[in-house]
Amino acid sequence: MRALRGTPDLKPGGMRFLSAGERGLVVELGYEVSLEINAQVRALAFVLAAARIPGLVEVVPTYRSLGLEYDPLTTSFDEVEQRVREVAARIDPEILPVLKLIRVPTVYGGIYGPDLPFVAQHAGLSEAEVIRLHTQPTYHVYMIGFTPGYTYLGGLPERLHTPRLDSPRLKVPKGSVGIGGSQTGIYPVESPGGWRIIGRTYLTLFDPSGEIPTPIQPGDTVQFVPITETEYLAASREPRLESREQRAESRGRRAESREPRAETGEPSAGRRAPGAESVGTNEIDQGGTRLSSLGSQDLIEVLRPGLLTTVQDRGRVGYQKFGVPVSGAVDEIALRVGNILVGNPQGAAALEITALGPELRFLADAVVALTGAEVEADLDGRSVPWYQSFRIRAGQALDVRTCTRGLRAYLAVAGGIDVPVLLGSRSTCLVAGFGGFHGRGLAPSDVLRVGAPSAPAANLSGREVPGEWRPRRESRATVRVVLGPQDDAFTEEGRRTFLESVYRVSPHADRMGCRLDGPAIAHRASADIISDWIPPGGVQIPGDGKPIVLLADRQTTGGYPKIATVIGPDIPLVAQSRPGDALRFRAVSVKEAQAIALEIEAALEDLPARLLIAERWTYGAELGEVPGEIPMATAGDVPRAVPSRVKEAAAVSSPLPALVVKVLGSPGDVIVAGQPLVVLMAMKKEHSVVAPRAGRIAEVRVREGDTVAAGDLLVTIEPAAKAGGRVRGGEA
């Protein structure tokens, strides 16, 4: 395929349409980075948004291609391709909006630009000459991606081309201006980064409380303007009219469908709900995350947060073109089923619990349900059911200790978790630190508000799903994929390796993606492509040949080829796989994938009418984890003992595969209950393993830097009667 030339007028025969799962496709307009091709991309993106094609959910422009996400319930790959070709044939270049010149005040060098001396030395220039060269051009904004508001700028003088850092920084301050290879750009949020930092601006380049979250758009031009440190500090101290949270609160703390914007005709779509009426890219939400804050109350106090517990709904749609991840529940089906059990809209916000769970005190009566991963959990000492709704009384504590089978559990609460809506969703976006509960995982003493339930508690509690809705985890999951969008970037042998090999989940998995270990997949040539859209479930293959399945918090664009895309109904299989679990892939066609998705959606639509009334708790009985049935609690019952809390237990084991970061005690130390003993790193999060009771450390079985598996012994503790050593962390 040749690169298109001339004006932004498109020649439909020159486009290439690539499948990206059952709900996505990529439209390629060329194979190079050029202003002409980029103008064609922007023109097509603009008219597609204005055309309001039924079922088209999102349009994501990149350097030389468009990512399109569509609703397979209302349209198909072939129908979207046909409509795109029709629209492309009648593009009028005059409709493009007037472009802006954005001047970016920048303080160079010093603590704001620690790599300026290196850039100067590499270029054979003085620091002043580097600043002069960097501020002379006007840079073209090709696209926004990587992180929210991150602009890909073209036009850096060749003299300033500088290699990236050998090892990326863990944190680059917000507003940092950097150079990476032949590009320059601005970090809009604090994030890891490998570019050479030469300065910093005080401008806010990403604001999730705004109607349009980024002031710079593709097609705009940017010019850096040097300022002094005094000017930078003075501008940085200027008071802001409202904080992000205040602006979000002032919008009524509810998600709203928005009308198309006057200046572009583009909508700001909320997360689609099953059966949502589609009007171009503007979905009419049938419920989703739009829960009224009327009647909400403080309901849940966090006593222990767990490894990573976040507020998630079905995610935010319509903002990938601004670099904003969709976020939302990684196992969306489990979230939706949990909400059905407690009478919520399927898109209501709930708690996503990763590996090690929280302990939560309820401040008022509530009805909840646990779905997703199987968990070891109790309510004041009594085991709780799985995939059933149950009632919690005011003052009771729900302790979700660990996910025993699967990786992520969901706690749905009748009424839904009530946090401010930002960009159409209540979901937590960890990479940019916004949404959910203050943009982060839960912490001790946090208090969550919950909306008003849809019905009295007596009508919502004691409901369970039919048996087929309880997931059955297999020792080796088969994950269905649609090949593409860049499967032609791999050799025939590489594609065969991908489909015939068994891969295992590595410890380096998180909400962004699931890294796999196994046979390397061979590229035809380079492992790099010009950055383009990353669809949900995209399987990218970096230079080492090992697959990475991209999940909810994935970046919106990336520069590695995607050999395949996991179909939506099978993303939960990946999301629930624990480090060490085995996966293999099986290719299906787009039509087969859409048929599977339609079947799942029909089943979810029918599920409320198929719920059963549970007279007895049957947690785990069908899977053989708990023999027989456990009667539901009645007045006067004495809580039964929980096996995991045997008082004489002296072994402290690792709850999951991890790296030992710190060992906090030595043999002979006297310790108290709850005292941290070992700090583990799992899924890029630190977790403290604490003493289950007081006593004396008899043996430490690990050292810093060791890798441990789930169940590996870390520390042994002798009973308090034998204690007589050094006191650490408090009185014994």
N, C-alpha and C positions, 0 to 999 in steps of 0.2 A: 504494500500500500504506500502510495506516495504522500508526502506532506502537502496539504492544500496550500495554494498560493493566492495572492491577490487580496481583495477586500474581505470583510467578514462574511460576505455571501458564501453559503456552503454548497458544495456539490454532493448530494446525498450518496452518489455512488462511491465517494471516497471515504465514507465512514465505515468503521468496523464495529460490530456489536458482539460483546463477549458476555457470557453468562457468569453470574455471581450468586449462586444458590437459587432458591425458588422465589426470591423476592428482590433480586438485584441484577443489574446489568451495567456494563461499562461501555461507553461510546467513545471510541478512539478517533481522533481527528488528525493525527500525525505522529511521527516518531522522534520529534526534535523539540527543543525549547526555542521558540521564536515568538516575537511580538505578533506576527500575523496569525499563527495558529492559536495563540492565546486569545486574541480578539475574537476568533471564530468560536472558541469555547465559551467565552463570556456572552456572546450574542445568542448562541443556542440556549445557554442556561437561562438567559433573560426571557426569551420568548416561550420556552417550555413552562416557566413559572406563570407567565401571563396567560398561556393557553388553557390552564386549569384542566389538565387531562384527568378524567376520572380514574382513580386508583393510583395515581402517581403521588407518592408520599414525600419524596425529598430529592432535590437536585444538588449535587456537589461538584462544582467546577474545580479542575486542577490545571496543571501546566498545559496539557495537550489532550485532555480527555474529560469526560463527565461521568460521575457515578450516579446512577439512578436507582432509587429504592421504590418499589411499588407494592401494592397490597394484592397478594395472590388470590384473595377472596373475591376481588372485583375485576381483575384484569390478568393478563398473561405476558410472558416474554414477547411472543409474536405480536400481540396487540400494541404493546409499548413501542416496539421497534417500528411498527407501521406508523404510529402517530408521530414518532420522532422524525421519521423520514418526511412525512407530510409537512410538519412544521418547518423543518430545515429547508424545504424547497421554496418557501416563501418568506424567508427572513429579510427584513428591511434594516440595513445597517444604521439608519437614522434614528431608530428607536432606542439605541443605547443611551443610558443616562450620561449627563455631563460628568466628566471625571474631575477629581479634586487633587490639589497639591497639598500635601500634609507636611508641615515643617515640624521637625522633631528637635526641640532644644536638648542638647547633650553636653554633659560635662565629661571631658576625656582624661584618662590617666589616673594616677594615684590609686586610692582604694576603690574608685569607681571603674577604673580600667586597668586592672593589674597586668594584663597581657600586652599593653601598648608597647612597652620596651621590646618584647620579643618580636612583635609585628614589625617594628621599626628596624631591628637588627636583621630580620629575615629579608626585608625589602632593601636593605642598604640605604635607609633614609633616617633622618632625624624624626623624633616624635612629632615635632611641629609640622614636618612635611607630610607625615602620615595623616594627621588631622586635616590638613589642607586638602589632600587628595580625597579623603573620605567624605568631606563636606561639599566638594565641588559638584558631583553629578546629581541628577534627579533619578531616583531608582524606581523602576516599574514594579508594581505589586502583581505578581503572577497568580498567586493563590494564597489561601489561608488554611493552615493545617498544623499537624504535629501536636500542638497544644492550643487551647482556646486563645484566639486572637493572634497567633504566630504568623507573621507575614513572610512570604518567600519573595525576596527582593532580587531583581536583576539589574546589572549595570555597574558592578564593582570594578574599579580600574584594575587591570591585570597586574600592575605593579604591587597591589595589595593582596593578591591571592596568597593565602597562608594556610598551611596544614592545620588540621584540628589537633586538639590535645590527644596525647597517647592514651590517657585515662580520663574519662569524663568527670567533671565535678559532680558531687552529690547534690549540691544546691547552688543554683545561680540566682542572684537576687532579681526580683521583678524590675523591669525597666532596663536591664543590662543590654548593651549594644555589642554585638560580636561579629567576628569574621570566621567563616568556616569554609576552607577551600576557595571557590570562586564566588561565594555568596556572602552577603551581610544581612543582618536581621536584628530584631529586638525581641527579648524574652518578655512576654506580657504578664506572665505569672512566675512565681518562684518555682523552679523545676531543675532536675538534673540537666546537664548540658556539656558538650564537648567542644564548643566554639571558643575562639580566643576573644576574651572580653576586653574591649578597648574603652568603654565609656558607659554612661547610664543616663536615662531620661526620667523626668518626674511625671511624664504624661501617663494617664490611665488608659491602657490599650485594650483592656477587657473588663467589662462591668456587667455581671449577670443579672443585675436588677434593671438594666436598660431594655427598651423595646428592641433596639438593635445593639447587641452587646459589644461590637467593635467599631471604633470610629474610622478605621481604615478598611477599604473594600478592594477586592480584586479589580485591577484596572487603574486604580489611583496611582499617583506618584508621590514619592517621599524624598524629602531633602533634610539632611542632618545639619543643625545649626549649632556651632560651638558656643557654650556659655561657661561662665566661671563657677567655681564651687560655691561662692557666695550667692550667686543667682540661683543655683540649683537648690541650695538649702532654704533660701527664702521662699521659692516656689513650692518646695516640698512641705513647708510648714503652713501654707495657706489653709484656712479652715474649709472643710467641705460642708455643703448645705445639709446633707443627710448621709448617714452610713448606708451600706448595702442592706443591712437587716431592716433599718427604718424604712427604706424605700420599698422593700419587699412587703413589710407589714402594711404600709399605706395602700398597697394594691389589694387589700382585703384578704390576704392569706388564702387565696384560692386560685386554681388554674382556670384560665379563660381561653376560649377560642377567640382568635382575633381576625378582624377583617383584613383584606389585602392592603399592604402599605401603599399610600398614594404615590410615593416616588418611584416604586419599582413594580407594584402590582403583586409583590410576593407576600404570601401569608406567613404567619408564625404558627405552625401547626402544633397542637398538643399531641400527646401520645394516643395513637389510634386505639379504639376499643373494638372487640369483635363485633362486626355488624355495623361499624361506624359508617355513616353516609359519607361518600367521598365526593368532594367538589374540587377537582384539580389537586393541588397540594394543600388545600385547606380542609382538614377533616372536621366534621361536626362530631364532637365527642359525646358519646352516649352515656358517659359516667366517668370511667377512667379515674383520673386523679382529682376530679372536681368534687371534693368533699367540703361541705360548708363548715366553717369554723364555729357556727352557732351551736351552742351546747357542748363545745369541747371543754375538757377539764384536765388538770394535772392528774395523771393516773399511774405512771410507772417511774419508780426511783431506781437508779442503777446502783447496785451494791458492788458488783464486780462486772467489768465490761466484757471479759473474754478476749480472745486473740484479736478479732476484728468483727465488731457488730455495728452495722450501719443501717440507716433508714433507706429503703429502696422501694420504688414503685415500678412501673413498666418503662420508665426512662423518658428522655426528652427527644422529641423528633422535630426537625425543621431547622436545626442549628449546626449540623455538621459542616456546612459551608463556612461557618465562622470558626471552625476548629474545635467545636464543643463535642466531647464524647456523648454518646447516647446514654451511657450509664444504665441504671435500673438493675433489677434482679438478674443475676447470672443464670439461674434456673427459673425462667419466667413461668413455666407451667406449674411448678410447685407454689410459687407466689399466688397465681391465679386460683388454684385449687384451695389454698388456705383461705383466701378471701371469700370464696364461695361458701366454705364451711361456716364462716362467722357472719354471713349475710352482707358482706361488703361488695361494692363494685369490684370487678376483677382487677382493676388497675389501682386499687387503694394502696397506700404506703404501709409497709410492714417492716419488721426487723429481719435483716439477713445476718445469719450467724455462721461464722467461718471456723470450722474445726473444733475450737474450744469456746464454749458458750458462756453467757452472762448469768449472773444471779440478779433477779429483779424483784423488788418489793412493790406490790400493788397497793395504791392508796385508796382505791375504791373498787367495788365489785366490777368484774369484767368477764367477757367470754373470749377465749383464745383458741387457736389451733396451731399445732406444730406439723409442718410438712417438709418435704425435701429429704435431707439426710436423716437416717435413724439416729436418735440421740439417747444418751443416758441422762435422764432428767427426772426431777421429782418436785412435788408441791408439798412443802412442809413434811418431807420424809416419805411421801407416797408417790410411787411411780405414776407418770402421766401417760395418756394415750397418744398415739401417732396417727395422723390423718383422721382425727375426730376432734370436734369442738368440745371444750369443757369449761366449767365455770371456776373462777378464782374469786375468793372473798377478800374484802378490804383487809389489809394487814398481812396477808399471806405472801410468802416468797417462793417464786419459781426459780429453781436452780437447774440450768441447762449446762451440764458439766462438759460433755464432749460429744462429738459426732462419731458414732461407732461404726457406721457403714454409710459411705458417702462423705462429702466434705462440707456442704452448706445446707443448713436448716433455715426454715422461715417461720417466724412467729407472727401470725396474723391476729389482730385484735379487733373485735367488733367496734365499728366506728372509724377505724383507720388511724394510723399515727398522723398527728396534725402538726406539721412543720410548714414554714413559709414555702410557697410555690415560687421557684425561680426558673425562668425560661420554660414554662409549661410543665414543670415536674417537681415533685418533692424528693427526688433521688439525690443521694450523695455523690458528688463528683470529687473523688479524692485527689486526682491529679491537679485540679485547679483550686481545691479547697473551698467549694461552695455547695449549696444545697444540703438536704438532709438536716442533721443537727449540727449547725455551725460548720458545715463542710468537712466533718471529720468522723472518725469512729467514736462510739460512745465511751465515756470516761466515768469513773466513780463519782457519785453524787449528782449526775445529770438527772433531770426530771423531764419526762416526755408527756406531752399532751395528746389526748386521744379524742376523736370526734364522737358525736352522738350515734349510738347503734341504730340500725335500721328497724329493730324489733325488740320486744322485751327479752331479757336474758333467758327466760324459760323456753322461749321459742327458738333460740339460737344454739343453746348448749345441748350436748348429747347427740349431735348429728355426725354421721360418718360416711365415708365414700364407699362405694362397692369395692370389693377386693382387688379388682384389676387396676384400680388407680393407685394402689400402694406399690412403689417402685421395687423391683427385684434386681438387686445389684449382681451382676455376673462377674466372674473372675477375669474375663477378658471381654470388654465391650466392643461391639462392631458399630462403627460410626459411619453413617451414610453421607456421602459428599457428592456435589456436582463439580465435575472438573472445570477449572477455569477460575478467574478470568485469564491467567497467564500460564496455562498448562503447556503452551507451545514454547515457553522459555526453558523447558527441561528436555533432556534426552528421552528417547523411548525407554531406555533402561531405567532412567530416573523415575519415570511415571510408573513403571512396573514395580520398582522398589517400593514406592509410596503405597501402592495398593496391595502388595503381597507380604509386606513385613509387619512384624509386631513391634509397637513402640510402647515405651513406658513413660509415665508422667514424671518429670524431674522435680526436685524440690523448689526450683525457681519458677513457680506458678503463682499467679495472683489474679485479681479481677481484670487486669489488662489482657492477659493471655496465658495459655497453658503450654509450656515448653516441654518437648518430648525428646527422649533419648532413644537411639536406635540407629539402624543403617542410614548412612548419608545418602541424600537424593542429589543426583548429578544435574547441574545446570548445563544448558547447551553452550553458553558463553559466560558472560559476567553474571554475578549474583545481584547486580544492581539494575534497577530500572528508573526511569524518570518518575518521581513520586506521583502516585495517584491514589484513588479512593480505596479504603479498606472496608469491605462489606462485613456485616456480622457473621462470625464463623469463618472468616477468611483464613486459609492455611498458608502462611508465608514461609519461604525457605531462605534463610540468610546464607552467608558465605560458607558456614560450616556444614550445610546440607541437612541440618536437623529441623524438623517442622515446629512451627509455633502456631497454635490455634488461637485466633484473636477473639476476645470475649467483650463483655459489656463496657469496660472502661478503656477499650482500645483507642489509640490515636486515630484520627479520622483519615489521615493520609500516611503513606509510607513508601519507601524506596526499594523494597524487596518484592520479587514476584510471588504471586499467590497461585500455587499449583491447583488448588481446589477450594471449595467453600462448603463447610459443614451445613447441612440443611437445618432450618430452625428447630424442628421437633427433636433433633439429636444433639443440639448444643447442650442441653442439660446433662447428657451422658458425659460430655467432656468436663462440664462445670463441676460435676459431682465426683470426678475421678481424683483419688488421693495420690500423693507422691508414691511412686512404685507400682501403681495400677497399670495394667496392660490395655492398649487400644489397638485396633486395626481399622482400616478404612475400606469402604466398599462404594464404588461409583454407581450413581443412579442418574437418570436423565432429568432435565428440568421438569418435564411433564409428570414423571413419577414423583419427584419431590413435591410438586404442587398438590398432587393427589393426596400424599401423606399429610401435608399441612391442612388441607381441607377436611380430612377425616378427623384430625385432632381438634380443629376448631368446632366442628359439628358436635363432637363428644363433649367439649367444654360447654357448649351452649345447652346441651341436654342435661348436664350434670346436676344443676340445682333440683330438677324434678326427680332425679334418681337417688338423692341422698337418703340414707337409712337412719332410722332412729336407734341409737345405741343404748341398749339396756345394760350392757356390761362393757368395761374397757377391755379391748383386745390388743393392746400394744404389743406388736412383735409376735403374737401367737402364730399367725399364719406363716411366718418365716422361720419358726422354730427357735426364736431367740428367748421367748418366755413360754414355758409350758402351760397349757390351759389358758384360762381367762382370769382376769383380775376384777373383782366386783367394784363398781363405782362407789365412791365414798358416801356414807350416810351419817346422819347426826349421831354422835356418840362413838363413832369408830375410833379405834386407837391406831395411829399411824404405824405401819409396819417398818421394820428396819430395812435399810437399803444396803445391799451387799457391798457396794463400793466404799462404804464408810465403816468398815470393821475397825473397831478402836485399836486392836492389837496389830494392825498392819504396820510393818516396819520397812517395807520396800517402797521407794519413790522412783517411779519409772517415767520415761518420756511419753507424753501423750500423743506424739506424732513424729514423723521423720523430721529431723532438724539438725542444725549445726550448733555445737556448744560454744557460746560466746563468752560466758563468764562462769566460774565456779566460786560460790560465795561462802563456802565453809570448808573446814578441815576436820579429819577424824579427832574426836575428843571435844569438839565444840558443843556447848549446851545451847539448844535452840528452843524457840517457842512456836506454838501452832500458828501457821500462816506466815512464817518467816521465809523470805526467798532463799532458795538453796542453789539453784542453777538458772542461768539465763540462756534461753534457746533462741535461735533465729530460724523461723519457719515462714515460708511464703512471704519473705521480705519484711516480716514483722518480728519484733522481739517479744518473748513471752517468758515471764518468771514462773518457774516451778517452785511451789512453796511446800513447807513442811505440813503434813496432814495433822500432826499433833506435836506436843512438846516432847523433848527427850534429849538424847545425845547422839551426835553423828558417829556411827560405828565405822562406816566405810564410804569413801567416795570412789566411784567406779569410772569416772570420766575426767578428761582434761580439756582445757580450752583448745578449740580447733577440731575436736573429735566430731565425727558424723554419727548420729544415732538414729535408729529405727524406732517406730512406734512400739512401745513395750519394753525397750531396752532399760536395764537397771541403771539409775543415776546415783542414788544415795541410799544407804540403809541407816535406820534410826533405831537405837536401843530404847527400851521403855524408860520412863522417867525414874523408876526405882533404881536403875543401874547408873543413872547420870551422876557425873561428878567432875566434869571437865570444865573447860573455859566457857564463860558465858558470852554469847554473841547475839546482838540484836535485841536484848532485853532480858528481863528476869525469867528464869525457868520456873 
